[in-house]
Amino acid sequence: MANGAAGAAVAIAEAMKAMGPIICVEPQDFLAILEKAEKPLVVHSPSGFMTKYKYLTSYRGLTFFTKSKDPLLIPISVEMITAKKIVVPQM
């Protein structure tokens, strides 16, 4: 069991190195970040049964992630890309 946990920790560390840090924020904070961005781009993933909507964006070199039970009201000026799935390493 310890080997599995150690392997998962290594996989998370490698993903973090490749992607950089992902900052998890509350939905209202995510929307506030979008308001600050000049030309925001959001990757959106409608999740499956009993799961949440997921959103990812970049601002000032950092990656921000949020999830919400209900879809967020993203401003029409924001460019949206719909992905099948967004995977964020869990610590």
DRENGU-644247 format. One record per atom (N, C-alpha, C, O): atom name; x, y, z; residue number from 1. Coordinates in steps of 0.1 Angstrom, whole numbers. Example, Ala and Ser with C-alpha at 12.3 -4.5 7.8 and 13.67 -1.06 7.14 Angstrom:
["N"; [132; -57; 78]; 1]
["CA"; [123; -45; 78]; 1]
["C"; [132; -33; 78]; 1]
["O"; [142; -33; 85]; 1]
["N"; [128; -22; 71]; 2]
["CA"; [137; -11; 71]; 2]
["C"; [129; 0; 79]; 2]
["O"; [134; 11; 80]; 2]
END
This chain:
["N"; [8; -12; 0]; 1]
["CA"; [0; 0; 0]; 1]
["C"; [9; 13; 0]; 1]
["O"; [5; 22; -7]; 1]
["N"; [20; 12; 7]; 2]
["CA"; [29; 24; 8]; 2]
["C"; [35; 27; -6]; 2]
["O"; [37; 38; -9]; 2]
["N"; [38; 16; -13]; 3]
["CA"; [43; 18; -27]; 3]
["C"; [33; 25; -36]; 3]
["O"; [37; 34; -44]; 3]
["N"; [20; 22; -34]; 4]
["CA"; [10; 29; -42]; 4]
["C"; [9; 43; -39]; 4]
["O"; [8; 52; -48]; 4]
["N"; [9; 47; -26]; 5]
["CA"; [9; 61; -22]; 5]
["C"; [21; 68; -26]; 5]
["O"; [20; 80; -31]; 5]
["N"; [33; 62; -25]; 6]
["CA"; [45; 68; -30]; 6]
["C"; [45; 71; -45]; 6]
["O"; [49; 81; -50]; 6]
["N"; [40; 61; -52]; 7]
["CA"; [38; 63; -67]; 7]
["C"; [29; 74; -70]; 7]
["O"; [32; 81; -80]; 7]
["N"; [18; 75; -63]; 8]
["CA"; [8; 86; -66]; 8]
["C"; [15; 100; -63]; 8]
["O"; [13; 109; -70]; 8]
["N"; [22; 100; -52]; 9]
["CA"; [29; 113; -48]; 9]
["C"; [39; 117; -59]; 9]
["O"; [40; 129; -62]; 9]
["N"; [46; 107; -64]; 10]
["CA"; [56; 110; -75]; 10]
["C"; [49; 115; -88]; 10]
["O"; [53; 124; -94]; 10]
["N"; [37; 108; -91]; 11]
["CA"; [30; 112; -103]; 11]
["C"; [24; 127; -101]; 11]
["O"; [25; 134; -111]; 11]
["N"; [20; 130; -89]; 12]
["CA"; [15; 144; -87]; 12]
["C"; [26; 154; -88]; 12]
["O"; [25; 164; -94]; 12]
["N"; [38; 151; -83]; 13]
["CA"; [49; 160; -83]; 13]
["C"; [54; 162; -98]; 13]
["O"; [57; 173; -102]; 13]
["N"; [53; 151; -106]; 14]
["CA"; [57; 152; -120]; 14]
["C"; [47; 161; -128]; 14]
["O"; [51; 169; -136]; 14]
["N"; [34; 159; -125]; 15]
["CA"; [24; 167; -131]; 15]
["C"; [25; 182; -128]; 15]
["O"; [24; 190; -136]; 15]
["N"; [28; 184; -115]; 16]
["CA"; [30; 198; -111]; 16]
["C"; [42; 205; -118]; 16]
["O"; [42; 216; -121]; 16]
["N"; [53; 197; -120]; 17]
["CA"; [65; 202; -127]; 17]
["C"; [61; 206; -141]; 17]
["O"; [65; 216; -146]; 17]
["N"; [53; 197; -147]; 18]
["CA"; [50; 199; -161]; 18]
["C"; [40; 211; -163]; 18]
["O"; [41; 218; -173]; 18]
["N"; [31; 212; -154]; 19]
["CA"; [20; 222; -156]; 19]
["C"; [22; 234; -148]; 19]
["O"; [16; 245; -151]; 19]
["N"; [30; 234; -138]; 20]
["CA"; [31; 245; -128]; 20]
["C"; [20; 244; -118]; 20]
["O"; [12; 234; -119]; 20]
["N"; [20; 252; -108]; 21]
["CA"; [10; 251; -98]; 21]
["C"; [-4; 255; -103]; 21]
["O"; [-6; 263; -112]; 21]
["N"; [-14; 248; -98]; 22]
["CA"; [-28; 251; -101]; 22]
["C"; [-34; 256; -88]; 22]
["O"; [-34; 249; -77]; 22]
["N"; [-40; 268; -89]; 23]
["CA"; [-45; 274; -77]; 23]
["C"; [-60; 272; -77]; 23]
["O"; [-67; 276; -86]; 23]
["N"; [-65; 265; -67]; 24]
["CA"; [-80; 262; -65]; 24]
["C"; [-86; 274; -58]; 24]
["O"; [-82; 277; -47]; 24]
["N"; [-97; 279; -64]; 25]
["CA"; [-104; 291; -58]; 25]
["C"; [-119; 288; -58]; 25]
["O"; [-124; 279; -65]; 25]
["N"; [-126; 296; -50]; 26]
["CA"; [-140; 295; -50]; 26]
["C"; [-146; 301; -63]; 26]
["O"; [-140; 309; -69]; 26]
["N"; [-158; 297; -67]; 27]
["CA"; [-164; 302; -79]; 27]
["C"; [-165; 317; -80]; 27]
["O"; [-162; 322; -91]; 27]
["N"; [-168; 324; -69]; 28]
["CA"; [-169; 338; -70]; 28]
["C"; [-155; 345; -72]; 28]
["O"; [-154; 355; -79]; 28]
["N"; [-145; 339; -67]; 29]
["CA"; [-131; 344; -69]; 29]
["C"; [-127; 341; -83]; 29]
["O"; [-120; 350; -89]; 29]
["N"; [-131; 330; -89]; 30]
["CA"; [-128; 327; -103]; 30]
["C"; [-134; 337; -112]; 30]
["O"; [-127; 342; -121]; 30]
["N"; [-146; 341; -109]; 31]
["CA"; [-153; 351; -117]; 31]
["C"; [-147; 365; -116]; 31]
["O"; [-146; 372; -125]; 31]
["N"; [-142; 368; -104]; 32]
["CA"; [-135; 381; -101]; 32]
["C"; [-121; 381; -109]; 32]
["O"; [-118; 391; -114]; 32]
["N"; [-115; 370; -110]; 33]
["CA"; [-102; 369; -118]; 33]
["C"; [-105; 371; -133]; 33]
["O"; [-98; 378; -140]; 33]
["N"; [-116; 366; -138]; 34]
["CA"; [-120; 368; -152]; 34]
["C"; [-123; 383; -155]; 34]
["O"; [-119; 388; -166]; 34]
["N"; [-128; 390; -145]; 35]
["CA"; [-131; 404; -147]; 35]
["C"; [-118; 412; -148]; 35]
["O"; [-117; 422; -155]; 35]
["N"; [-107; 408; -142]; 36]
["CA"; [-94; 414; -142]; 36]
["C"; [-86; 412; -155]; 36]
["O"; [-78; 420; -159]; 36]
["N"; [-89; 400; -161]; 37]
["CA"; [-81; 396; -172]; 37]
["C"; [-85; 404; -185]; 37]
["O"; [-96; 408; -187]; 37]
["N"; [-75; 407; -193]; 38]
["CA"; [-77; 415; -205]; 38]
["C"; [-85; 407; -216]; 38]
["O"; [-95; 412; -221]; 38]
["N"; [-81; 395; -219]; 39]
["CA"; [-88; 387; -229]; 39]
["C"; [-88; 372; -223]; 39]
["O"; [-81; 364; -228]; 39]
["N"; [-97; 370; -214]; 40]
["CA"; [-97; 357; -207]; 40]
["C"; [-102; 346; -216]; 40]
["O"; [-110; 347; -225]; 40]
["N"; [-95; 334; -214]; 41]
["CA"; [-99; 322; -220]; 41]
["C"; [-102; 312; -209]; 41]
["O"; [-94; 310; -200]; 41]
["N"; [-113; 305; -210]; 42]
["CA"; [-118; 296; -200]; 42]
["C"; [-119; 282; -206]; 42]
["O"; [-126; 281; -217]; 42]
["N"; [-114; 272; -200]; 43]
["CA"; [-116; 258; -204]; 43]
["C"; [-127; 253; -194]; 43]
["O"; [-125; 254; -182]; 43]
["N"; [-138; 248; -200]; 44]
["CA"; [-149; 244; -192]; 44]
["C"; [-152; 229; -195]; 44]
["O"; [-151; 224; -206]; 44]
["N"; [-156; 222; -184]; 45]
["CA"; [-159; 208; -186]; 45]
["C"; [-172; 205; -178]; 45]
["O"; [-172; 205; -166]; 45]
["N"; [-183; 203; -185]; 46]
["CA"; [-195; 198; -178]; 46]
["C"; [-193; 184; -173]; 46]
["O"; [-190; 175; -181]; 46]
["N"; [-194; 182; -161]; 47]
["CA"; [-191; 169; -155]; 47]
["C"; [-203; 160; -156]; 47]
["O"; [-214; 164; -161]; 47]
["N"; [-201; 148; -152]; 48]
["CA"; [-211; 137; -153]; 48]
["C"; [-221; 138; -141]; 48]
["O"; [-222; 148; -134]; 48]
["N"; [-228; 127; -140]; 49]
["CA"; [-239; 125; -129]; 49]
["C"; [-233; 128; -115]; 49]
["O"; [-223; 122; -111]; 49]
["N"; [-240; 137; -108]; 50]
["CA"; [-237; 140; -94]; 50]
["C"; [-223; 146; -92]; 50]
["O"; [-218; 145; -81]; 50]
["N"; [-218; 152; -102]; 51]
["CA"; [-205; 158; -101]; 51]
["C"; [-206; 173; -105]; 51]
["O"; [-217; 177; -108]; 51]
["N"; [-195; 180; -105]; 52]
["CA"; [-196; 195; -106]; 52]
["C"; [-191; 199; -120]; 52]
["O"; [-184; 192; -127]; 52]
["N"; [-194; 211; -123]; 53]
["CA"; [-189; 218; -135]; 53]
["C"; [-175; 223; -131]; 53]
["O"; [-172; 227; -120]; 53]
["N"; [-165; 221; -140]; 54]
["CA"; [-151; 225; -137]; 54]
["C"; [-147; 236; -147]; 54]
["O"; [-151; 236; -159]; 54]
["N"; [-139; 245; -142]; 55]
["CA"; [-134; 256; -150]; 55]
["C"; [-119; 259; -147]; 55]
["O"; [-114; 257; -136]; 55]
["N"; [-112; 262; -158]; 56]
["CA"; [-98; 265; -157]; 56]
["C"; [-95; 277; -165]; 56]
["O"; [-99; 279; -176]; 56]
["N"; [-86; 286; -160]; 57]
["CA"; [-82; 298; -167]; 57]
["C"; [-68; 302; -163]; 57]
["O"; [-63; 297; -152]; 57]
["N"; [-61; 310; -170]; 58]
["CA"; [-48; 315; -167]; 58]
["C"; [-48; 330; -165]; 58]
["O"; [-55; 337; -172]; 58]
["N"; [-41; 335; -155]; 59]
["CA"; [-41; 349; -152]; 59]
["C"; [-27; 352; -147]; 59]
["O"; [-23; 347; -136]; 59]
["N"; [-20; 362; -153]; 60]
["CA"; [-7; 366; -149]; 60]
["C"; [3; 355; -146]; 60]
["O"; [11; 355; -137]; 60]
["N"; [2; 345; -155]; 61]
["CA"; [12; 334; -155]; 61]
["C"; [8; 322; -145]; 61]
["O"; [15; 313; -144]; 61]
["N"; [-4; 324; -138]; 62]
["CA"; [-8; 313; -129]; 62]
["C"; [-21; 307; -135]; 62]
["O"; [-28; 313; -142]; 62]
["N"; [-23; 294; -131]; 63]
["CA"; [-35; 287; -135]; 63]
["C"; [-44; 286; -124]; 63]
["O"; [-41; 282; -113]; 63]
["N"; [-57; 290; -127]; 64]
["CA"; [-67; 290; -116]; 64]
["C"; [-78; 279; -120]; 64]
["O"; [-82; 278; -132]; 64]
["N"; [-83; 272; -110]; 65]
["CA"; [-93; 262; -112]; 65]
["C"; [-104; 264; -102]; 65]
["O"; [-102; 267; -90]; 65]
["N"; [-116; 261; -106]; 66]
["CA"; [-127; 260; -97]; 66]
["C"; [-137; 250; -102]; 66]
["O"; [-137; 246; -113]; 66]
["N"; [-146; 246; -93]; 67]
["CA"; [-157; 237; -96]; 67]
["C"; [-169; 242; -89]; 67]
["O"; [-168; 248; -78]; 67]
["N"; [-180; 239; -95]; 68]
["CA"; [-193; 244; -90]; 68]
["C"; [-204; 234; -93]; 68]
["O"; [-204; 227; -103]; 68]
["N"; [-213; 234; -83]; 69]
["CA"; [-225; 225; -85]; 69]
["C"; [-233; 229; -97]; 69]
["O"; [-239; 221; -104]; 69]
["N"; [-234; 242; -99]; 70]
["CA"; [-242; 248; -109]; 70]
["C"; [-233; 255; -119]; 70]
["O"; [-222; 259; -116]; 70]
["N"; [-237; 256; -132]; 71]
["CA"; [-229; 263; -142]; 71]
["C"; [-227; 278; -137]; 71]
["O"; [-236; 284; -132]; 71]
["N"; [-215; 283; -140]; 72]
["CA"; [-212; 297; -137]; 72]
["C"; [-217; 306; -148]; 72]
["O"; [-218; 302; -159]; 72]
["N"; [-221; 318; -144]; 73]
["CA"; [-225; 328; -154]; 73]
["C"; [-213; 335; -159]; 73]
["O"; [-209; 346; -154]; 73]
["N"; [-206; 329; -169]; 74]
["CA"; [-194; 335; -175]; 74]
["C"; [-198; 346; -184]; 74]
["O"; [-207; 344; -193]; 74]
["N"; [-192; 358; -183]; 75]
["CA"; [-195; 369; -193]; 75]
["C"; [-193; 365; -207]; 75]
["O"; [-184; 357; -211]; 75]
["N"; [-202; 370; -216]; 76]
["CA"; [-202; 367; -230]; 76]
["C"; [-189; 371; -237]; 76]
["O"; [-185; 365; -247]; 76]
["N"; [-181; 380; -231]; 77]
["CA"; [-169; 385; -237]; 77]
["C"; [-157; 375; -235]; 77]
["O"; [-147; 376; -241]; 77]
["N"; [-159; 365; -226]; 78]
["CA"; [-149; 355; -223]; 78]
["C"; [-149; 344; -234]; 78]
["O"; [-160; 338; -237]; 78]
["N"; [-137; 341; -240]; 79]
["CA"; [-136; 330; -249]; 79]
["C"; [-137; 317; -241]; 79]
["O"; [-130; 315; -231]; 79]
["N"; [-146; 307; -246]; 80]
["CA"; [-148; 295; -239]; 80]
["C"; [-144; 283; -248]; 80]
["O"; [-146; 283; -260]; 80]
["N"; [-137; 273; -242]; 81]
["CA"; [-134; 261; -248]; 81]
["C"; [-140; 250; -240]; 81]
["O"; [-138; 250; -228]; 81]
["N"; [-148; 241; -246]; 82]
["CA"; [-154; 230; -238]; 82]
["C"; [-145; 217; -240]; 82]
["O"; [-142; 213; -251]; 82]
["N"; [-141; 212; -229]; 83]
["CA"; [-133; 200; -229]; 83]
["C"; [-141; 188; -224]; 83]
["O"; [-151; 190; -217]; 83]
["N"; [-137; 176; -228]; 84]
["CA"; [-144; 164; -223]; 84]
["C"; [-142; 162; -208]; 84]
["O"; [-151; 158; -201]; 84]
["N"; [-130; 166; -204]; 85]
["CA"; [-126; 163; -190]; 85]
["C"; [-115; 173; -186]; 85]
["O"; [-106; 175; -194]; 85]
["N"; [-115; 177; -174]; 86]
["CA"; [-104; 185; -168]; 86]
["C"; [-99; 177; -156]; 86]
["O"; [-107; 173; -147]; 86]
["N"; [-86; 174; -156]; 87]
["CA"; [-80; 166; -146]; 87]
["C"; [-70; 174; -138]; 87]
["O"; [-61; 180; -144]; 87]
["N"; [-73; 176; -125]; 88]
["CA"; [-64; 184; -117]; 88]
["C"; [-58; 175; -106]; 88]
["O"; [-66; 168; -99]; 88]
["N"; [-45; 174; -105]; 89]
["CA"; [-39; 165; -95]; 89]
["C"; [-44; 169; -81]; 89]
["O"; [-44; 181; -78]; 89]
["N"; [-47; 159; -73]; 90]
["CA"; [-52; 161; -60]; 90]
["C"; [-40; 159; -50]; 90]
["O"; [-33; 149; -51]; 90]
["N"; [-39; 167; -40]; 91]
["CA"; [-28; 166; -31]; 91]
["C"; [-33; 159; -18]; 91]
["O"; [-26; 157; -9]; 91]
END
